[in-house]
Amino acid sequence: MHKADSKTIWARGKSLHRLTAAALVRVGVPQADADTIAGLMTDADLQGSDGHGVIRLPQYVRRIEAGGINVRPNIRVAHEQAAMAVVDGDNGMGHLVVSRAVQIAIEKARAAGVAWVGTRSSNHAGPASLYARMPLAENMVGLYFAVGNANHMPPWGGVDMLLSTNPIAAGIPAGDEPPVVLDMATTVAAYGKVKAKAKRGEPMPEGWMIDRQGQPLTDPNRAHEGFLMPIGGHKGYGLALIVGLLAGTLNGAAMGRDVIDFNVDDSTPTNTGQAILVIDLAAFGGAAPFKAAVDRLIRDIRQSEPMAGVDRIWLPGEQSHGRRLAYAEHGVPLAAALVDDLDRLADRLGIGRLEREAAPSASA
């Protein structure tokens, strides 16, 4: 939980959903689509992915108003075979395009055991884990890949921005334990985390970014002067390249120099590419034995001996799961500067402002 302070304002998930949906409808998004997008953006905030939730609303509205996003897209399958498809998003909101791709992948995996569905002409869709988690309800594994919406990383040893954060996510079902959910950028930090640090007025840790002379860059307001660092040095660079080729190039979506920086260009379609791989556990002997085995492994890892000074060993996704429970009960912590932005947006669009909640007690 975030501690209460003067820079933090709390809001319920239903208030975030209401504000987001109302703003999107006001700029021309159909109500049903606005509710879908708002639900996914709210889920992002509820799990603590604060660089991908309501913080993105002013940017999405700006792009829609500038004509950079199609509010009434014809999302369709461009071509398909038994265990694959490519979905053309017609420049619609990424949340809608990727949700459709996941639904198609689940249907195909149910028939074929496994399915790969890519997207093109899509847009930013929020945190990768939202889509890797979707197959879990069907006793399926989800693996998600995406090309980021701005290049913030050069090739290893270079200075030209040719690669993005290109995230990877995996959702693995468990039985009695929370699912194993990995969500990671191929950079040390996702650029959304840089945005969140700037809104909170906090410095970045050393190691997130360096400037063009190779010196540490810790001021998030100077992020444009440097670039993000890949995870694991040259290995992270290689991983970002492979993810981009699979999620972008393979689908006919943007990659490399073709990637549009949607932080500075509101009107040009981004042609974002994503991909979802779904595996049906029924094709591998059934869900029950697999989930029981995952539970055993989770408990072995959690109960293994920690190093000196380490309080507990975490599994991927456990902390997000805990935040979901806490934020659903107490509300979502938002930076005061972000709420100011949302208030200005609400006033301009003529919709109600975000409802505030009392900060949770220290014992909560």
DRENRO-245355 format. One record per residue (C-alpha): residue in one letter; chain; x, y, z. Coordinates in Angstrom, 3 decimals, decimal comma, padded with zeros to 6 digits. Layout:
<recs>
 r c        u        v        w
 A A        X        Y        Z
...
</recs>
This chain:
<recs>
 r c        u        v        w
 M A  000,000  000,000  000,000
 H A  001,086  003,570 -000,623
 K A  001,368  005,656  002,499
 A A -000,998  008,619  002,710
 D A  000,662  011,978  002,070
 S A -000,189  015,372  000,622
 K A  000,928  014,281 -002,848
 T A -001,408  011,270 -002,967
 I A -005,145  011,272 -003,667
 W A -007,274  008,141 -003,425
 A A -010,089  007,080 -005,745
 R A -012,281  004,010 -006,091
 G A -012,027  001,840 -009,170
 K A -015,642  002,599 -010,067
 S A -014,840  006,338 -010,062
 L A -011,867  005,796 -012,375
 H A -014,080  003,730 -014,679
 R A -016,845  006,349 -014,728
 L A -014,494  009,235 -015,502
 T A -012,604  007,310 -018,194
 A A -015,724  006,042 -019,958
 A A -017,410  009,452 -019,815
 A A -014,368  011,183 -021,308
 L A -014,085  008,650 -024,132
 V A -017,783  008,881 -024,973
 R A -017,538  012,671 -025,048
 V A -014,858  012,473 -027,769
 G A -016,848  010,043 -029,906
 V A -016,135  006,516 -028,656
 P A -019,314  004,363 -028,599
 Q A -020,537  003,635 -025,066
 A A -019,896 -000,138 -025,198
 D A -016,348  000,378 -026,462
 A A -015,734  003,126 -023,899
 D A -016,813  000,756 -021,114
 T A -014,453 -001,955 -022,381
 I A -011,513  000,436 -022,564
 A A -012,316  002,012 -019,192
 G A -012,547 -001,427 -017,598
 L A -009,092 -002,404 -018,811
 M A -007,555  000,945 -017,847
 T A -009,094  000,651 -014,377
 D A -007,744 -002,897 -014,056
 A A -004,296 -001,487 -014,814
 D A -004,539  000,959 -011,922
 L A -006,037 -001,648 -009,588
 Q A -003,023 -003,917 -010,074
 G A -000,580 -001,042 -009,587
 S A  000,386 -000,548 -013,248
 D A  000,118  003,199 -012,713
 G A  002,037  004,043 -015,883
 H A -000,714  002,491 -018,012
 G A -004,000  003,324 -016,311
 V A -005,864  006,605 -015,990
 I A -002,579  008,481 -016,396
 R A -002,944  007,746 -020,124
 L A -006,465  009,206 -020,434
 P A -005,467  012,798 -021,340
 Q A -003,093  011,449 -023,997
 Y A -005,701  009,120 -025,482
 V A -008,248  011,956 -025,625
 R A -005,692  014,245 -027,241
 R A -004,891  011,662 -029,924
 I A -008,554  010,993 -030,636
 E A -009,278  014,696 -030,975
 A A -006,313  015,099 -033,334
 G A -007,547  012,277 -035,552
 G A -004,766  009,895 -034,596
 I A -007,174  007,148 -033,464
 N A -010,265  005,809 -035,216
 V A -013,152  005,784 -032,708
 R A -015,358  003,524 -034,875
 P A -012,930  000,938 -036,269
 N A -013,801 -002,093 -038,344
 I A -011,655 -004,593 -036,425
 R A -011,408 -007,683 -038,606
 V A -009,386 -010,803 -039,347
 A A -007,076 -010,025 -042,261
 H A -006,056 -013,646 -042,790
 E A -006,107 -016,848 -040,786
 Q A -005,449 -020,565 -040,651
 A A -006,448 -023,191 -038,102
 A A -004,057 -022,073 -035,345
 M A -003,209 -018,503 -036,341
 A A -004,693 -015,199 -037,435
 V A -003,690 -011,615 -038,090
 V A -006,169 -009,014 -036,857
 D A -006,330 -005,617 -038,572
 G A -007,362 -003,065 -035,969
 D A -008,288 -000,297 -038,436
 N A -006,409  002,156 -036,189
 G A -008,789  001,534 -033,286
 M A -007,945  001,799 -029,611
 G A -005,446 -000,916 -028,756
 H A -007,523 -002,185 -025,838
 L A -010,293 -003,133 -028,272
 V A -007,984 -004,614 -030,900
 V A -005,960 -006,774 -028,525
 S A -009,045 -007,947 -026,615
 R A -010,474 -009,162 -029,912
 A A -007,192 -010,897 -030,761
 V A -007,180 -012,710 -027,414
 Q A -010,775 -013,871 -027,898
 I A -009,897 -015,278 -031,332
 A A -006,772 -016,971 -029,949
 I A -008,790 -018,617 -027,149
 E A -011,341 -019,944 -029,638
 K A -008,638 -021,311 -031,936
 A A -006,638 -022,838 -029,058
 R A -009,757 -024,634 -027,872
 A A -009,915 -026,339 -031,266
 A A -006,211 -026,705 -032,102
 G A -004,567 -026,832 -028,647
 V A -002,466 -023,742 -029,338
 A A -002,977 -020,519 -031,285
 W A -000,969 -017,445 -032,249
 V A -002,815 -014,244 -033,178
 G A -001,032 -011,051 -034,181
 T A -002,308 -007,511 -034,692
 R A -001,522 -004,614 -036,979
 S A -003,016 -001,126 -037,299
 S A -003,497 -001,219 -033,537
 N A -002,600  001,318 -030,839
 H A -001,262  001,451 -027,296
 A A -003,191 -001,094 -025,217
 G A -001,972 -000,656 -021,636
 P A -000,015 -003,186 -019,560
 A A  000,866 -006,472 -021,202
 S A -000,293 -008,545 -018,233
 L A -003,949 -007,619 -018,826
 Y A -003,947 -009,701 -021,998
 A A -001,722 -012,531 -020,765
 R A -004,201 -012,968 -017,890
 M A -007,314 -013,238 -020,067
 P A -006,824 -016,910 -021,061
 L A -006,479 -017,931 -017,384
 A A -010,253 -018,011 -016,951
 E A -010,392 -020,666 -019,678
 N A -007,668 -022,853 -018,096
 M A -005,239 -021,678 -020,737
 V A -001,746 -020,165 -020,714
 G A -001,281 -016,716 -022,242
 L A  001,954 -015,306 -023,676
 Y A  001,855 -011,715 -024,930
 F A  004,318 -009,624 -026,946
 A A  004,118 -006,027 -028,186
 V A  006,023 -003,268 -029,926
 G A  006,140 -000,149 -027,769
 N A  004,682  003,136 -028,982
 A A  007,909  005,106 -029,020
 N A  011,553  004,206 -029,474
 H A  013,442  004,826 -026,250
 M A  016,402  002,507 -026,708
 P A  019,248  002,273 -029,235
 P A  020,840 -000,978 -030,362
 W A  023,569 -002,128 -027,970
 G A  026,539  000,174 -028,364
 G A  024,668  002,740 -030,480
 V A  022,827  006,019 -029,902
 D A  020,104  005,974 -032,599
 M A  016,663  005,258 -031,112
 L A  015,582  002,196 -033,094
 L A  013,967  000,015 -030,413
 S A  011,201  000,383 -027,874
 T A  010,496 -001,211 -024,496
 N A  008,836 -004,131 -026,368
 P A  007,167 -005,881 -023,414
 I A  006,590 -009,564 -022,741
 A A  003,949 -011,030 -020,425
 A A  002,976 -014,544 -019,381
 G A -000,041 -015,792 -017,470
 I A  000,262 -019,311 -015,992
 P A -002,802 -020,801 -014,228
 A A -002,462 -022,188 -010,726
 G A -004,921 -024,037 -008,483
 D A -005,319 -022,683 -004,946
 E A -002,450 -020,225 -005,364
 P A -002,641 -016,969 -007,336
 P A -001,614 -017,430 -010,979
 V A  001,977 -016,799 -011,990
 V A  001,890 -013,585 -014,025
 L A  005,086 -012,114 -015,443
 D A  004,953 -008,655 -017,038
 M A  008,228 -007,109 -018,057
 A A  009,646 -004,604 -020,455
 T A  012,841 -005,507 -022,264
 T A  014,249 -002,304 -020,770
 V A  015,144 -001,954 -017,084
 A A  012,000  000,149 -016,644
 A A  009,004  000,747 -018,892
 Y A  008,619  004,311 -020,129
 G A  005,253  004,481 -018,374
 K A  007,128  004,223 -015,080
 V A  009,186  007,242 -016,116
 K A  005,945  009,159 -016,735
 A A  004,611  008,085 -013,339
 K A  007,803  009,248 -011,600
 A A  007,490  012,637 -013,293
 K A  003,868  013,010 -012,130
 R A  004,843  012,162 -008,559
 G A  007,835  014,506 -008,628
 E A  010,196  011,661 -007,830
 P A  013,648  010,925 -009,287
 M A  014,360  007,761 -011,248
 P A  016,777  005,233 -009,744
 E A  020,194  005,096 -011,349
 G A  020,274  002,392 -013,973
 W A  016,925  003,176 -015,617
 M A  018,309  005,685 -018,127
 I A  021,581  007,195 -019,301
 D A  022,280  010,316 -021,347
 R A  024,005  010,329 -024,732
 Q A  027,387  010,584 -022,996
 G A  026,669  007,427 -021,009
 Q A  026,082  009,194 -017,686
 P A  023,219  008,225 -015,344
 L A  019,997  010,199 -015,941
 T A  017,688  010,389 -012,905
 D A  015,435  013,385 -013,644
 P A  012,280  012,008 -015,366
 N A  011,564  015,465 -016,794
 R A  014,809  015,187 -018,778
 A A  014,021  011,736 -020,157
 H A  014,045  013,105 -023,706
 E A  017,770  013,775 -023,286
 G A  018,679  010,096 -022,890
 F A  017,517  006,565 -023,404
 L A  016,312  003,568 -021,448
 M A  018,732  000,771 -020,618
 P A  018,025 -002,809 -021,733
 I A  017,705 -005,558 -019,160
 G A  020,829 -007,696 -018,969
 G A  022,888 -005,468 -021,233
 H A  023,260 -006,828 -024,758
 K A  020,872 -009,703 -023,962
 G A  018,007 -007,287 -023,365
 Y A  018,787 -005,541 -026,645
 G A  018,577 -008,877 -028,445
 L A  015,327 -009,752 -026,707
 A A  013,763 -006,389 -027,631
 L A  014,725 -006,976 -031,258
 I A  013,176 -010,466 -031,358
 V A  009,955 -009,321 -029,683
 G A  009,656 -006,473 -032,171
 L A  010,157 -008,794 -035,127
 L A  007,462 -011,181 -033,871
 A A  004,903 -008,621 -032,690
 G A  005,566 -006,000 -035,349
 T A  007,337 -007,108 -038,508
 L A  005,604 -010,494 -038,721
 N A  002,176 -008,811 -038,690
 G A  002,996 -005,972 -041,077
 A A  003,067 -003,523 -038,150
 A A  005,612 -000,811 -037,357
 M A  009,110 -001,671 -036,137
 G A  012,410  000,211 -035,971
 R A  012,397  003,551 -037,787
 D A  008,709  003,102 -038,648
 V A  007,594  003,348 -035,001
 I A  005,672  006,570 -034,330
 D A  006,379  008,344 -031,032
 F A  002,844  008,806 -029,771
 N A  004,112  011,034 -026,977
 V A  004,836  013,855 -029,436
 D A  002,776  012,967 -032,530
 D A -000,982  012,941 -031,940
 S A -002,236  012,671 -035,501
 T A -000,207  009,977 -037,289
 P A -001,543  006,397 -037,020
 T A  000,967  004,309 -035,073
 N A  000,331  000,937 -036,786
 T A  001,142 -000,770 -033,492
 G A  001,711 -004,521 -033,489
 Q A  000,986 -007,032 -030,750
 A A  000,813 -010,816 -030,548
 I A -000,848 -013,309 -028,211
 L A  000,007 -017,004 -027,932
 V A -002,593 -019,139 -026,137
 I A -002,047 -022,732 -024,991
 D A -005,000 -024,888 -023,916
 L A -004,077 -027,072 -020,937
 A A -006,636 -029,640 -022,091
 A A -004,268 -030,469 -024,950
 F A -001,473 -031,290 -022,455
 G A -003,248 -033,739 -020,170
 G A -005,797 -031,427 -018,576
 A A -005,815 -028,396 -016,307
 A A -006,103 -030,098 -012,910
 P A -002,747 -031,917 -012,798
 F A -000,912 -028,950 -014,289
 K A -002,403 -026,471 -011,805
 A A -001,662 -028,803 -008,901
 A A  001,957 -029,052 -010,037
 V A  002,155 -025,252 -010,337
 D A  000,806 -024,918 -006,787
 R A  003,507 -027,274 -005,479
 L A  006,246 -025,360 -007,256
 I A  004,918 -022,007 -006,024
 R A  004,947 -023,262 -002,429
 D A  008,432 -024,723 -002,793
 I A  009,746 -021,406 -004,060
 R A  007,878 -019,294 -001,512
 Q A  008,999 -021,504  001,383
 S A  012,600 -021,810  000,224
 E A  015,310 -020,321  002,408
 P A  015,809 -016,587  001,770
 M A  019,144 -014,806  001,759
 A A  020,141 -012,782  004,784
 G A  018,124 -009,566  004,971
 V A  015,351 -010,814  002,665
 D A  011,930 -010,954  004,334
 R A  010,183 -013,191  001,785
 I A  010,513 -014,635 -001,682
 W A  007,922 -013,427 -004,177
 L A  006,501 -015,128 -007,238
 P A  005,844 -013,082 -010,396
 G A  002,432 -011,463 -010,102
 E A  002,011 -011,952 -006,333
 Q A  002,532 -008,308 -005,482
 S A  000,119 -007,187 -008,214
 H A -002,408 -009,695 -006,862
 G A -002,005 -008,194 -003,401
 R A -002,462 -004,678 -004,744
 R A -005,658 -005,726 -006,519
 L A -007,107 -006,875 -003,208
 A A -005,924 -003,816 -001,279
 Y A -006,900 -001,221 -003,883
 A A -010,315 -002,806 -004,395
 E A -010,931 -002,361 -000,661
 H A -009,279  000,996  000,016
 G A -009,069  002,746 -003,349
 V A -006,283  003,495 -005,824
 P A -003,487  005,955 -004,920
 L A -003,012  008,677 -007,541
 A A -000,463  011,469 -007,735
 A A -002,011  014,853 -006,961
 A A -000,500  016,256 -010,166
 L A -002,283  013,547 -012,168
 V A -005,614  014,314 -010,506
 D A -005,115  017,985 -011,385
 D A -004,684  016,924 -015,030
 L A -007,836  014,803 -014,840
 D A -009,808  017,670 -013,301
 R A -008,770  019,992 -016,108
 L A -009,735  017,357 -018,675
 A A -013,118  016,770 -017,025
 D A -013,839  020,504 -016,924
 R A -012,901  020,941 -020,578
 L A -015,088  018,022 -021,669
 G A -017,972  019,031 -019,429
 I A -018,087  015,822 -017,386
 G A -017,971  015,237 -013,648
 R A -014,623  015,320 -011,910
 L A -013,069  012,264 -010,301
 E A -014,571  011,462 -006,907
 R A -012,003  011,407 -004,094
 E A -011,813  008,953 -001,222
 A A -010,447  009,434  002,265
 A A -006,912  008,138  002,642
 P A -006,779  004,714  004,291
 S A -005,663  004,589  007,906
 A A -002,103  003,617  008,697
 S A -003,331  000,257  009,975
 A A -005,185 -000,569  006,737
</recs>
